[in-house]
Amino acid sequence: MNKPLNKRSWLWLSIGAAFIVALVFFTLWAVSTGQSVIEVRVSGADRLDNTDGTDEVLCYFIEPNFQLRWIHSVEKQWWEEQYLRESDGLLLTTTYFQAFGAGTPSTESLAPIQKPGYVGYLINERLPHLNWVVSRLTKGEIDYADNRILIHQWVPDYSEVTITPKAYDLMDRFKKDLCHELSSDGSQ
């Protein structure tokens, strides 16, 4: 014969049910809520380990600040551009270069933080995304947090890298790779 529940049993039963309901709502929220990321995509990448049937490299990172670095094709000196992810695009905040010649913009304000051996300018230009052509000659790289991605080693010369701010849900984050988790040549 079943014994009727006392007040203490009803209390624990109610707490357990409330916990299960809260857990269900938290799980639904975590699955459906998008996290702001920076997506890096290279089509036509012709990877050596192309086992997934695609010809692209696709990865992401979550840090809001990142830097592009490359060796300028004429001056043969390093250039750096620093970006910030915003809700509606990217903000090019500053540009640093070791040397520059004709055609280099120099009408902007000097950057408040100057790096030894570089000249820096405040740019503050908003962009919806970036299309960046890289090659082994220019040694293009993406730097964020404590990670340096040698993107020029991932792709054939003169490949176009598209860098786009996006919102990934939990499933996107499980299905796609963090850029710093790919091997140095961009293989998976």
PAVEX-695706 format. One line per field, with one value per residue (C-alpha): residue number from 0; residue in one letter; z negated, x negated, y. Coordinates in nm, 4 decimals. Layout:
PAVEX-695706
pos (NUM,...)
code (a,...)
w (Z,...)
u (X,...)
v (Y,...)
***
This chain:
PAVEX-695706
pos (0,1,2,3,4,5,6,7,8,9,10,11,12,13,14,15,16,17,18,19,20,21,22,23,24,25,26,27,28,29,30,31,32,33,34,35,36,37,38,39,40,41,42,43,44,45,46,47,48,49,50,51,52,53,54,55,56,57,58,59,60,61,62,63,64,65,66,67,68,69,70,71,72,73,74,75,76,77,78,79,80,81,82,83,84,85,86,87,88,89,90,91,92,93,94,95,96,97,98,99,100,101,102,103,104,105,106,107,108,109,110,111,112,113,114,115,116,117,118,119,120,121,122,123,124,125,126,127,128,129,130,131,132,133,134,135,136,137,138,139,140,141,142,143,144,145,146,147,148,149,150,151,152,153,154,155,156,157,158,159,160,161,162,163,164,165,166,167,168,169,170,171,172,173,174,175,176,177,178,179,180,181,182,183,184,185,186,187)
code (m,n,k,p,l,n,k,r,s,w,l,w,l,s,i,g,a,a,f,i,v,a,l,v,f,f,t,l,w,a,v,s,t,g,q,s,v,i,e,v,r,v,s,g,a,d,r,l,d,n,t,d,g,t,d,e,v,l,c,y,f,i,e,p,n,f,q,l,r,w,i,h,s,v,e,k,q,w,w,e,e,q,y,l,r,e,s,d,g,l,l,l,t,t,t,y,f,q,a,f,g,a,g,t,p,s,t,e,s,l,a,p,i,q,k,p,g,y,v,g,y,l,i,n,e,r,l,p,h,l,n,w,v,v,s,r,l,t,k,g,e,i,d,y,a,d,n,r,i,l,i,h,q,w,v,p,d,y,s,e,v,t,i,t,p,k,a,y,d,l,m,d,r,f,k,k,d,l,c,h,e,l,s,s,d,g,s,q)
w (0.0000,0.0890,-0.1940,-0.1466,-0.0946,-0.3861,-0.3618,-0.3448,-0.0562,0.1326,0.0836,0.2298,0.5136,0.5975,0.5826,0.8101,1.0624,1.0598,1.1165,1.4140,1.5690,1.5177,1.6735,1.9788,2.0264,1.9805,2.2390,2.4896,2.4310,2.4706,2.7961,2.9537,2.8400,3.0832,2.9703,3.1545,3.3453,3.6270,3.9142,4.1408,4.4749,4.7716,5.0766,5.3278,5.0599,5.2183,4.8860,4.8867,4.6450,4.8294,4.6839,4.6295,5.0001,4.9802,5.1186,4.8376,4.4997,4.2451,3.8841,3.6234,3.3101,3.0340,2.9340,3.0346,3.1134,3.3821,3.6034,3.9630,4.0443,4.3768,4.5584,4.8019,5.1587,5.2534,4.9335,4.8119,4.4559,4.2069,4.2010,3.9252,3.9034,3.5779,3.5815,3.3332,3.3843,3.3527,3.3707,3.7319,3.8726,3.8110,3.6996,3.8344,3.5357,3.6113,3.8764,3.8099,4.0676,4.0585,4.3771,4.6302,4.9591,5.2072,5.1755,4.8079,4.6110,4.3610,4.2990,4.0005,3.6366,3.4873,3.2802,2.9055,2.8589,3.0813,3.1343,3.1581,3.5238,3.6538,3.7423,3.6276,3.7314,3.5956,3.8732,3.7156,4.0373,4.0227,4.2629,4.3014,4.3634,4.5082,4.8292,4.7983,5.0594,4.9100,5.0472,4.9247,5.0438,4.8177,4.5256,4.4186,4.0641,3.8259,3.4611,3.1758,2.8023,2.7783,3.1171,3.4428,3.7480,4.0436,4.2963,4.5897,4.5130,4.5292,4.8829,5.2344,5.3251,5.4022,5.2262,5.0971,4.7248,4.6118,4.2506,4.1288,3.7919,3.7284,3.4531,3.4037,3.2093,3.0020,3.2926,3.5183,3.2518,3.2320,3.6118,3.6908,3.5776,3.3777,3.5996,3.3504,3.3284,3.6956,3.7837,3.9145,4.2745,4.2108,4.2326,3.9991)
u (0.0000,-0.1282,-0.2041,-0.0777,-0.3500,-0.4238,-0.5069,-0.8799,-0.8439,-0.6231,-0.8883,-1.1679,-0.9437,-0.8605,-1.2269,-1.3235,-1.0510,-1.1511,-1.5152,-1.4225,-1.2109,-1.4948,-1.7426,-1.5193,-1.4836,-1.8591,-1.9365,-1.6924,-1.8412,-2.2007,-2.1186,-1.9293,-2.1329,-2.3978,-2.7509,-2.9354,-3.2328,-3.4685,-3.4398,-3.7401,-3.6566,-3.8780,-3.7098,-3.9142,-4.1644,-4.2666,-4.3737,-4.5805,-4.3439,-4.0264,-3.8226,-3.4998,-3.4372,-3.4656,-3.7334,-3.7309,-3.8835,-3.6333,-3.7079,-3.6180,-3.7400,-3.5463,-3.7836,-3.6502,-3.9943,-4.2271,-4.5102,-4.6071,-4.9800,-5.1576,-5.4702,-5.3882,-5.4582,-5.6446,-5.8123,-5.8907,-5.8111,-5.5503,-5.2078,-4.9559,-4.5858,-4.3954,-4.0225,-3.7373,-3.4245,-3.1054,-2.7420,-2.7026,-3.0512,-3.4177,-3.5931,-3.9451,-4.0845,-4.4547,-4.7130,-5.0856,-5.3625,-5.7406,-5.7891,-5.5630,-5.5817,-5.3639,-4.9930,-5.0048,-4.7431,-4.9048,-4.6248,-4.4839,-4.5700,-4.8634,-4.7708,-4.7916,-5.0077,-5.3132,-5.5050,-5.8842,-5.9921,-5.6397,-5.4292,-5.0695,-4.7515,-4.3974,-4.1615,-3.8213,-3.6614,-3.3609,-3.3424,-3.0749,-3.3445,-3.6943,-3.8147,-4.1891,-4.4194,-4.7164,-5.0269,-5.3496,-5.5369,-5.3370,-5.3267,-4.9714,-4.8750,-4.5853,-4.6687,-4.4173,-4.4519,-4.7736,-4.7257,-4.9062,-4.7422,-4.9812,-4.6983,-4.9430,-5.0485,-4.6896,-4.6007,-4.7420,-4.9013,-4.6593,-4.3674,-4.0942,-4.0265,-3.6862,-3.6655,-3.3108,-3.1496,-2.8692,-2.6567,-2.6962,-2.4510,-2.5684,-2.5405,-2.7516,-3.0205,-3.0203,-3.0299,-3.2997,-3.6604,-3.8320,-4.1058,-4.3856,-4.2814,-4.3585,-4.7077,-4.9541,-4.8624,-4.4881,-4.4035,-4.1417)
v (0.0000,0.3442,0.5751,0.9369,1.1961,1.4214,1.7910,1.7288,1.4822,1.7302,1.9982,1.7833,1.6695,2.0325,2.1367,1.8470,1.9323,2.3014,2.2021,1.9823,2.2596,2.5123,2.2687,2.2208,2.5985,2.6522,2.3834,2.5332,2.8781,2.7536,2.5719,2.8608,3.1636,3.2828,3.3637,3.6399,3.4979,3.5864,3.3374,3.2773,3.1149,3.0304,2.8788,2.6816,2.5902,2.2576,2.1028,1.7872,1.6117,1.7044,1.4185,1.6119,1.6738,2.0520,2.2759,2.5281,2.5959,2.7238,2.8070,3.0650,3.2398,3.4122,3.6915,4.0370,4.1842,4.0550,4.1693,4.1016,4.1098,4.0827,4.1919,4.4708,4.3612,4.6827,4.8056,4.4498,4.5635,4.4428,4.6071,4.5435,4.6252,4.5933,4.5160,4.5009,4.2897,4.4925,4.3823,4.4977,4.4433,4.5064,4.8234,4.8816,5.0702,5.1230,5.0559,5.0141,4.9913,4.9851,5.1848,5.3477,5.5267,5.7096,5.6406,5.5461,5.7384,5.9726,6.2222,6.0316,6.1003,5.9179,5.6143,5.6840,5.3741,5.3665,5.0438,5.0605,5.0565,5.1282,5.4293,5.3929,5.5745,5.5771,5.4696,5.3845,5.2612,5.0294,4.7360,4.4661,4.2007,4.1637,4.0022,3.9555,3.8001,3.6142,3.4477,3.2967,3.6057,3.8377,3.5898,3.6840,3.5933,3.6433,3.7134,3.6983,3.6386,3.4342,3.2680,3.3338,3.1746,3.1553,3.1673,3.1882,2.8294,2.7012,2.7997,2.8308,3.1640,3.4483,3.2842,3.5105,3.4887,3.6165,3.7337,3.7931,3.8606,3.6109,3.4630,3.0867,2.8778,2.5828,2.3371,2.5638,2.5705,2.1902,2.1411,2.3994,2.4266,2.6956,2.8392,2.7728,2.4057,2.3435,2.2315,2.4878,2.4082,2.4507,2.0796,1.9371)
***
